Amino acid sequence: MSLKLRIYYNAVFGAIGGLLAWYVLGQFGATYSVILRDIVAGAFVGILIGGLMGSIDGVFDRSLYRAGRGAFYGAEYGSIGGIAGLLIGELTLWFMGGGLLGRATGWLCLGLAVGISEGIANKAPRKASYGALGGSLGGFLGGAIFEFLRGSFGSYALSQALGLIILGACIGSLVGFVEEIFRDAWLMVISGKQEGKEFTLAKNVTTIGRDEKCDVALYHDPKIALQHAQIARKGGQFILNSVSGPDRKVSVNGQVVSASATLKNNDRVTVGY
Amino acid sequence: MKVVNFFRSGVIFFAAVFALSPIIVSEARAQIFSAHLSQVDKSEFPTIKLYLDLVDNTNRPVEGIAKNAFKIFEDGQLVEVAGFADPSTPRPLTTVLVLDRSGSMAKYGKIEGLRTAASMYVRSMKEMDQTSVIGFSDSVQEIQPLTSRKDLLNGALESLSAGGGTAFYDAVHKAIKVASDVKGRKVVLAITDGMDNKSSKSIGKPVELAKQYGIPIYTIGLGAKATGTSGEEGIYEEGLRNLAEQTGGLYFYAPSAAELAGIYEQLSRRFQSGYELAYITPRQIEDGTTRTVSVTASLKDNSLTATNSYYMPGVIVPSANPYLFVGLLIPLLLLILAPTALKRLGPIHISILWSRITGWSQKGKTFVKRSRESLTAEDALYLGPLVSGSSKALAVKKGVYYIGSDPGNNLVISHASISPKHARIQWEKDRYVVHDLGSKAGTFVSYSGDLTLERRIDKSALKVGSSVRFGEIYFRFCEKV
């Protein structure tokens, strides 16, 4: 899955998460205290947007384990972020006394917190800053649209549903989009099952292997070891380290790597041959 | 935060000036009335209670106006008057007296004048009323918590002595907290003779808190006025006026202690003879909005309008509609399937699909309208020459094509590096795939088309732009030769 397609699916899954959050939240009614309402709403928005976005990779690689793990981490961190963000957003909205800008800023807090959580869920600090920016933009836009529709049509249902869909879609797509703008290094699969898929090297150590827990998880190829190789980021350089073992051959541009090699742009890394 | 604060103060200031200034109407016999909506009580939401003061030109309360003379509007929408109590109905009043006991109050008999005025206020309290006394100088002291006992209140007033600085905003903030949990009509009545120089809070804090609880702050400035320069003695009138106007209160100026008794008496009468109106808000959901409330009172042939507002929190508003849910979910689920569905239409991608539908295609950076005839011809992909000199090309549609030196192949290439049966290109489910058929010199592909990434393959998918090399003969997989 290329990053462009990834951005697309992020947006769609985020939007579905937003819509589900709206629907589930609606089942609780609106008559209990605002604080409790914010806690419930923040949790559901975080769990559903975070969970769905977290599951994308696994769903498309048909890996139940990876989908479940991604969804769990996404939901866990998302719910914490959602609750904190919504309570801060509530204070902000109150402080600004309502209004379009107030609503947009209130939702910005929610989006910011959920966006950061998605980065933390990926255990990639660099992604947290992408998430923060994407989430802020998404929250601001979603909140503005909610308030605009609420003011124009007086309907809470349509405006709230569309607002949350847009919040989810924006968090999803912008997390991906910002990642594309700011990412400085990534691997693209040239041949194999996942041909065309791109893996951003966002962590300090990126692991490559057949194991579903690897960052670059290359399934279904028995020639690839569970833990095959890793790429370490050191001061702007990316160093490929082989993990010793007869079944773990790695080569860069056809040259077998015995211990480690510094990667350059357009280098071709081969594992499992 | 600064920007927000500035923005907010600006909005509140203009809203307050616009909304809270009593509209003054002169009657036929030159009688001037004014209406003032001092408090919007949302503690029993969705029932909203309003406290409305009607006074004449001598600040005397106007009594005896009937329920049907009042109309209530929320955000411009007329609502039914659900509850009404005129000034003769007894109801409790909660007052927090905030009293200045800074050093400067010792001069010109100010503290004595204040004591007299405040004890007059206490004397006029009804049995169900309760009052608290808060004193401030360098710090804030709650001298007497809320009580209905006049002896305790008088004792607290007796104990007032002057000395120290002026922590006015802190004292007002404390006063609002004292009144916050009490139901019914409540007011903070705060006096100072100097500029705030000891508070830890800025003016914005008590204003926010007062607006949150819907408590009006009535302010009194006593003695000399300052122009606003710091370190100067005297009251900062603009601050006192803002504090009052932003919270639904009023500002009064007393040049000397002699005027204080009159002001406290007038306010006591005013607080005890207001009208209480109630309505049920048409927007019964807490939805994070400020709602503007205005009351119109029709008096003989004039009408007076007073406006105030209240805020209901709720940054997210739960709402349910199963049809809307399904209606929105279906298109989103279709969006998940869309890329796969588009891919199934061929390896030609969206831009070609687009050009098939519209007849427009992109050449470089410009769009070109294609003729109807060439449209069908371009349905095929080509295995076209990559370098000039090799002029062979093969049109490929969804099927199986053989490449080799034998005459039976679809594409016959006579070259030393080409085996008799060299390779095969075929449509597989959703893409074109090239298979090497055990050729001697091999088949090489760069999926992206970048020749530096070219590699020998047994089998490889192709897309538009991929390079394919049979032995030493290069080809490009392309839309058009």
Boltz contact constraints between the chains, C-beta under 6 A:
constraints:
  - contact:
      token1: [A, 12]
      token2: [B, 335]
      max_distance: 6.0
  - contact:
      token1: [A, 12]
      token2: [B, 336]
      max_distance: 6.0
  - contact:
      token1: [A, 15]
      token2: [B, 332]
      max_distance: 6.0
  - contact:
      token1: [A, 16]
      token2: [B, 332]
      max_distance: 6.0
  - contact:
      token1: [A, 19]
      token2: [B, 328]
      max_distance: 6.0
  - contact:
      token1: [A, 23]
      token2: [B, 325]
      max_distance: 6.0
  - contact:
      token1: [A, 25]
      token2: [B, 318]
      max_distance: 6.0
  - contact:
      token1: [A, 26]
      token2: [B, 318]
      max_distance: 6.0
  - contact:
      token1: [A, 26]
      token2: [B, 319]
      max_distance: 6.0
  - contact:
      token1: [A, 26]
      token2: [B, 320]
      max_distance: 6.0
  - contact:
      token1: [A, 30]
      token2: [B, 285]
      max_distance: 6.0
  - contact:
      token1: [A, 30]
      token2: [B, 318]
      max_distance: 6.0
  - contact:
      token1: [A, 34]
      token2: [B, 286]
      max_distance: 6.0
  - contact:
      token1: [A, 34]
      token2: [B, 313]
      max_distance: 6.0
  - contact:
      token1: [A, 34]
      token2: [B, 314]
      max_distance: 6.0
  - contact:
      token1: [A, 41]
      token2: [B, 316]
      max_distance: 6.0
  - contact:
      token1: [A, 89]
      token2: [B, 315]
      max_distance: 6.0
  - contact:
      token1: [A, 90]
      token2: [B, 313]
      max_distance: 6.0
  - contact:
      token1: [A, 90]
      token2: [B, 315]
      max_distance: 6.0
  - contact:
      token1: [A, 93]
      token2: [B, 288]
      max_distance: 6.0
  - contact:
      token1: [A, 93]
      token2: [B, 315]
      max_distance: 6.0
  - contact:
      token1: [A, 94]
      token2: [B, 313]
      max_distance: 6.0
  - contact:
      token1: [A, 96]
      token2: [B, 8]
      max_distance: 6.0
  - contact:
      token1: [A, 97]
      token2: [B, 290]
      max_distance: 6.0
  - contact:
      token1: [A, 97]
      token2: [B, 311]
      max_distance: 6.0
  - contact:
      token1: [A, 98]
      token2: [B, 288]
      max_distance: 6.0
  - contact:
      token1: [A, 98]
      token2: [B, 289]
      max_distance: 6.0
  - contact:
      token1: [A, 98]
      token2: [B, 290]
      max_distance: 6.0
  - contact:
      token1: [A, 106]
      token2: [B, 315]
      max_distance: 6.0
  - contact:
      token1: [A, 156]
      token2: [B, 317]
      max_distance: 6.0
  - contact:
      token1: [A, 156]
      token2: [B, 319]
      max_distance: 6.0
  - contact:
      token1: [A, 157]
      token2: [B, 319]
      max_distance: 6.0
  - contact:
      token1: [A, 157]
      token2: [B, 321]
      max_distance: 6.0
  - contact:
      token1: [A, 157]
      token2: [B, 324]
      max_distance: 6.0
  - contact:
      token1: [A, 160]
      token2: [B, 317]
      max_distance: 6.0
  - contact:
      token1: [A, 160]
      token2: [B, 319]
      max_distance: 6.0
  - contact:
      token1: [A, 161]
      token2: [B, 324]
      max_distance: 6.0
  - contact:
      token1: [A, 161]
      token2: [B, 328]
      max_distance: 6.0
  - contact:
      token1: [A, 190]
      token2: [B, 447]
      max_distance: 6.0
